[in-house]
Each structure stands twice: as structure tokens, then as C-alpha cells.
């Protein structure tokens, strides 16, 4: 459904490792699979679930109804953003939701403060923009190709700090391109609503913001989670619509550089 490549990215005077992400199936690859939309709570276990098993479980019923998408398979793969391995009780719960045997469920456990955590979150660069487009009412079916690049955060000591640094790589260092087929949409008006800078909570490292709201996600503006810079190319006319910009100063603060 897509590809991820490692490269180098320059933001201001920063030279950082980066991911380049591309997909010809942006609606399915990002919103139906990659998006970490499944909150998994079983006893004391907690993880954010992403990956193709979400499309089997359909726990996010409203989203999948809007996407008009559902998977059927005998095997499932889910990525769990957590530091703890799931118990048998947890895997049984996930498998039951996916309507598969737990022996056919593959769980990939990724702590936020890890190399894998840094890479997989930066690799959400196209998905984050697709989610924002969908949230503001733009039909994701109209996006025919997505392309993005984002720096990879250094590994932090603790998960909360890593959450801040990895998110900032997208909010202040992420750049996306969407190739759109659309007849009557105001694409300039739409693209101006997408970048992270449209949020009134934009402008400080995410960890500082998160700490100021006592680490309560419900107090963070959901529209903050967006790429720093967004470009839309209208396929039929060839016109380019652009909004946002990279912010090396906040990124430097976040990464301690």
C-alpha cells in the first residue's frame, strides 16, 4: 500500500535523518490502517493500536462507515504503542474483536522512546495530513496519491518526552504533498486549514504544551496534529496550492539542539 525510505533532511541549519513516505492508496493505507485510532484497554494494560487489524475489528465504527471500507482475513497484524508486551488476555481480546484466532494475530510492540518508535511516528507524516483533511470535511477518496517527508527524532529517555519530540518532527518539521482529483472544492481554502500552525496551541514544543495541561490529551487541540507544511496538486488543472512552513526554531528547542 505504500513505501517508506530513509534519507537526510535539512531544516534551517539542522541536518537530520528523515523518512520519505509515499502511497498510491492514501485513504486505505493511512486512515484505514496506519492511523492509531484504536484505544486498547484491558485491565491495567493500555496501548494505542494501529495497523491493518483495525480494519478487521471495525471498533472505530463511524470512521469505517465514512471510509466505506472493511477487511476480511484469517490473520491480523496490529502495532501496539506501548512499553509492555500484551498478555494472553489482551491478545485474546484483540483477536476476538478481529474475529480471528489469537494464534493468527501478530502484535508488534513499539515503545515511544525507541528507535522503532521514532521512525514509526515520523512515518505517519502522510497519515496525519490525511486525518486532518478528513476532519475538516474533505473526502479522502479525492486524494489519489500522498507523499511526505519528516525528520526522525533522537531517542528520548522517557516515553512522555519521546511523545513530544516525535510529534514535533511532524508539527514543526513535516512536509506533505497530496495529488487530488476534485471538481468543485476550494482547494486553496482547504489547504489553508490543514497545517499545524492553524491551531491556537501552535508555537511551543509539544512536551511543554502537554505538561502544561497535566498530560491530559483531551485538553490538547486535536487540530494541532498536522504537518507543518502542506501542498496540494490539482491533477486535472496542474494548479498548486500551498500553506504552512517548517519551523526550525521550535524543532531545535524540542530536540535539544
C-alpha angles and dihedrals in degrees: 000000000000148000137244122199132182119234143139126273131197118213112175104311092336120109109197139169109255145184125233112206127191135172137172089198102052098159096053099031096050112023098029096041121006099042111103094228103135113090106201117200120169115161106309093340118107131177140150109239125213136161137068096311087075089069089055095048097043089197088148090064099169093050094050092046089055091047091046089219137130134164128215119195142136093230131051139195124200132176114217117201098212143107093229129074112237117254123231088262090058096046090048089052093050093045092049091053089049091047092234136112115272087233087065094050119100116198121195109197115204123178113212092231097061139086090257090048093053093047097045094049094048087048088064090074095111092039094053091055092046090051091051092048090051091046093055091050104263114143107245089207088073091063105089099177136013128199130176146164129202136167120251115239121232113252110270126214095240134032096239091054090045090052089058097046096045093048091048090057086066100033095049105015106032124107125188137187124197125191107210136192107200136144110196109012123121094237095180090052090047098048091050089061096054111067121091090244089074089074119091087223092061120115109059134072110280093235091058091049092046091049091049090058091046092254091295110148091197088067093055117092105248089212089065089075098087139109117275093234130026132188125186121196115199103218099206098047100026091229119152124219120190139180138166132025141228117269111210094173096062090039090055090052091049096048094041094239 
